[in-house]
Amino acid sequence: MTDPAPEATRRLSKGERTRARILDSATELFAHSGYLAVSLRDIAAHAGLTHAGLLHHFPGKEALLLDVLGRRDQLDGRRLFPGVLAPGDPEPEPAERLRRLLDVVTRNAGTPGLVALYAKLSAEASDPEHPAHLYFVRRYQVLRRETTGLLAELFAAADAQDDPATVAQQLLALMDGLQTQWLLEPGAVDMAEQVRAFLRRYGVEAGRG
């Protein structure tokens, strides 16, 4: 998700700007320290608010976390997958959805904070008691389903005989692993190129955007 244009930012109400500032602070702190180690008071101080001021906009840390996670997923999901399109949105062709997927991978290289946030929180959320556990379960369900559907169409066009569901799981695992390696040593990993190389093994060409 790209940053809003200045004109769009000026149209936000004071309350909306405050909520955005809180979400920015929460994203940064969760990415650095994880959900469990960060308090609402930490987030409020980082955003330049009192604890009570933050609670005026978010009822608790769990609600804030879920808003942070859903902030980017909503736009990326609608751009990539027809199964999560808003009513009336045109369905992009498979090749266009693949191009957008590579755009997301490329853009992630410019947002290390968000990549770190997802890496850290997905590990924490393996605990069924974690407030983001169900979010990540559902997120991967959607990703597997929609990626399988996309690959099925691409494989049919490429006359590939591989099982799309199996390759979808492998692709998602590859992308998660690449993000971890990239966080450890950014200069050593080209995430988008590795995804392209993986897809070429199945006769699918994913050109550069």
C-alpha positions as CSV (number, residue, x, y, z in Angstrom):
1,M,0.0,0.0,0.0
2,T,1.5,3.3,-1.0
3,D,1.5,6.4,1.2
4,P,-1.6,8.6,0.6
5,A,-1.1,11.6,-1.6
6,P,-0.8,15.0,0.2
7,E,-4.2,16.1,-1.1
8,A,-5.8,13.0,0.4
9,T,-4.0,13.5,3.7
10,R,-5.4,17.1,3.9
11,R,-8.9,15.9,3.5
12,L,-8.7,13.7,6.6
13,S,-10.4,14.9,9.7
14,K,-8.4,15.6,12.8
15,G,-9.6,12.3,14.3
16,E,-8.6,10.4,11.2
17,R,-5.2,11.9,11.2
18,T,-4.8,11.0,14.9
19,R,-5.9,7.4,14.2
20,A,-3.4,7.2,11.3
21,R,-0.6,8.5,13.6
22,I,-1.5,5.9,16.2
23,L,-1.4,3.1,13.6
24,D,1.9,4.3,12.3
25,S,3.4,4.3,15.8
26,A,1.9,0.9,16.6
27,T,3.3,-0.5,13.3
28,E,6.8,0.7,14.1
29,L,6.8,-0.5,17.7
30,F,5.2,-3.9,17.0
31,A,7.8,-4.4,14.2
32,H,10.7,-3.6,16.5
33,S,9.6,-5.3,19.7
34,G,6.7,-7.6,18.9
35,Y,3.1,-7.3,20.1
36,L,3.7,-8.8,23.5
37,A,6.5,-6.5,24.6
38,V,4.7,-3.2,23.6
39,S,2.1,-1.5,25.8
40,L,-0.6,0.9,24.9
41,R,1.2,3.5,26.9
42,D,4.3,2.9,24.8
43,I,2.3,3.5,21.6
44,A,0.6,6.6,23.0
45,A,3.9,8.1,24.0
46,H,5.4,7.4,20.6
47,A,2.4,9.0,18.9
48,G,2.5,12.1,21.2
49,L,-0.8,11.2,23.0
50,T,-1.9,10.4,26.5
51,H,-3.0,6.9,27.3
52,A,-6.6,8.2,27.6
53,G,-6.2,10.0,24.2
54,L,-5.3,6.7,22.5
55,L,-8.2,4.9,24.2
56,H,-10.5,7.5,22.7
57,H,-9.7,6.0,19.3
58,F,-9.0,2.4,20.0
59,P,-10.6,0.4,22.9
60,G,-7.6,-1.8,23.5
61,K,-4.3,-3.2,22.2
62,E,-6.0,-6.2,20.4
63,A,-8.2,-3.9,18.4
64,L,-5.2,-1.7,17.5
65,L,-3.2,-4.8,16.4
66,L,-6.0,-6.0,14.1
67,D,-6.3,-2.6,12.5
68,V,-2.6,-2.5,11.9
69,L,-2.6,-5.9,10.3
70,G,-5.7,-5.2,8.2
71,R,-4.5,-1.8,7.0
72,R,-2.4,-3.1,4.1
73,D,-4.0,-6.5,3.5
74,Q,-7.2,-4.9,2.5
75,L,-5.8,-3.0,-0.5
76,D,-3.3,-5.7,-1.5
77,G,-6.0,-8.4,-1.3
78,R,-8.4,-6.5,-3.5
79,R,-5.7,-5.7,-6.1
80,L,-4.5,-9.3,-6.3
81,F,-7.4,-11.7,-5.7
82,P,-10.9,-11.8,-7.2
83,G,-12.1,-13.7,-4.2
84,V,-11.7,-10.6,-2.0
85,L,-12.7,-7.9,-4.5
86,A,-15.3,-5.3,-3.5
87,P,-18.6,-5.5,-5.3
88,G,-18.3,-3.9,-8.7
89,D,-14.5,-4.1,-8.9
90,P,-13.4,-5.5,-12.3
91,E,-11.6,-8.9,-12.1
92,P,-8.0,-8.6,-13.4
93,E,-6.6,-11.2,-15.8
94,P,-4.3,-13.8,-14.4
95,A,-1.2,-12.3,-15.9
96,E,-2.1,-8.9,-14.4
97,R,-2.7,-10.5,-11.0
98,L,0.7,-12.1,-11.2
99,R,2.3,-8.8,-12.1
100,R,0.7,-7.2,-9.1
101,L,1.9,-10.0,-6.9
102,L,5.5,-9.3,-8.0
103,D,4.8,-5.6,-7.4
104,V,3.9,-6.4,-3.8
105,V,7.1,-8.4,-3.4
106,T,9.2,-5.6,-4.8
107,R,7.4,-3.0,-2.7
108,N,8.1,-5.0,0.4
109,A,11.8,-4.4,-0.1
110,G,11.1,-0.7,0.5
111,T,9.1,-1.3,3.7
112,P,11.3,-3.3,6.1
113,G,9.2,-2.2,9.0
114,L,6.1,-3.9,7.7
115,V,8.0,-7.0,6.6
116,A,9.5,-7.2,10.1
117,L,6.0,-6.7,11.6
118,Y,4.5,-9.7,9.8
119,A,7.5,-11.9,10.4
120,K,7.6,-11.2,14.1
121,L,3.8,-11.3,14.6
122,S,3.2,-14.5,12.6
123,A,5.8,-16.3,14.8
124,E,4.1,-15.0,18.0
125,A,0.7,-15.9,16.6
126,S,1.5,-19.6,16.4
127,D,0.3,-19.6,20.0
128,P,-3.5,-20.2,19.8
129,E,-4.0,-17.7,22.7
130,H,-2.4,-14.8,20.8
131,P,-4.9,-12.2,19.7
132,A,-3.7,-12.4,16.1
133,H,-3.8,-16.2,15.8
134,L,-7.1,-16.4,14.0
135,Y,-6.1,-13.5,11.8
136,F,-3.1,-15.3,10.5
137,V,-4.9,-18.6,10.2
138,R,-7.5,-16.9,8.0
139,R,-4.9,-14.9,6.1
140,Y,-3.1,-18.1,5.1
141,Q,-6.4,-19.8,4.2
142,V,-7.2,-16.9,1.8
143,L,-3.6,-16.8,0.4
144,R,-3.6,-20.6,-0.3
145,R,-7.1,-20.5,-1.9
146,E,-6.5,-17.5,-4.1
147,T,-2.9,-18.4,-5.0
148,T,-4.1,-21.9,-5.9
149,G,-6.7,-20.4,-8.2
150,L,-4.3,-18.0,-9.8
151,L,-1.7,-20.8,-10.5
152,A,-4.4,-23.1,-11.9
153,E,-5.2,-20.5,-14.5
154,L,-1.5,-19.8,-15.2
155,F,-0.7,-23.5,-15.4
156,A,-3.5,-24.1,-17.8
157,A,-2.2,-21.4,-20.1
158,A,1.3,-22.8,-19.9
159,D,0.2,-26.4,-20.3
160,A,1.8,-27.3,-16.9
161,Q,0.8,-30.5,-15.3
162,D,1.8,-29.7,-11.7
163,D,-0.7,-29.5,-8.9
164,P,-1.6,-25.8,-8.3
165,A,-2.4,-26.3,-4.6
166,T,0.9,-27.9,-3.9
167,V,2.9,-25.3,-5.8
168,A,0.8,-22.5,-4.1
169,Q,1.9,-23.8,-0.6
170,Q,5.5,-24.0,-1.8
171,L,5.4,-20.5,-3.2
172,L,4.0,-19.0,0.0
173,A,6.6,-20.8,2.0
174,L,9.3,-19.5,-0.3
175,M,8.1,-15.9,0.0
176,D,8.0,-16.2,3.8
177,G,11.5,-17.6,3.9
178,L,12.8,-15.0,1.5
179,Q,11.5,-12.2,3.7
180,T,13.3,-13.7,6.7
181,Q,16.6,-13.9,4.8
182,W,16.1,-10.4,3.4
183,L,15.5,-9.0,6.9
184,L,18.8,-10.6,8.1
185,E,20.8,-9.5,5.0
186,P,18.9,-7.2,2.6
187,G,21.7,-6.9,0.1
188,A,22.1,-10.6,-0.4
189,V,18.5,-11.4,-1.4
190,D,16.4,-10.2,-4.4
191,M,13.0,-11.5,-3.3
192,A,11.1,-10.7,-6.5
193,E,13.8,-12.3,-8.7
194,Q,13.7,-15.5,-6.6
195,V,10.0,-15.7,-7.0
196,R,10.3,-15.2,-10.8
197,A,12.9,-18.0,-10.9
198,F,10.6,-20.3,-9.0
199,L,7.7,-19.7,-11.3
200,R,9.8,-20.2,-14.4
201,R,10.3,-23.8,-13.3
202,Y,6.6,-24.3,-14.0
203,G,6.6,-22.5,-17.4
204,V,5.2,-19.3,-15.9
205,E,7.0,-16.1,-16.9
206,A,6.5,-13.2,-14.6
207,G,7.9,-10.1,-16.2
208,R,9.2,-7.1,-14.4
209,G,6.7,-4.3,-13.7
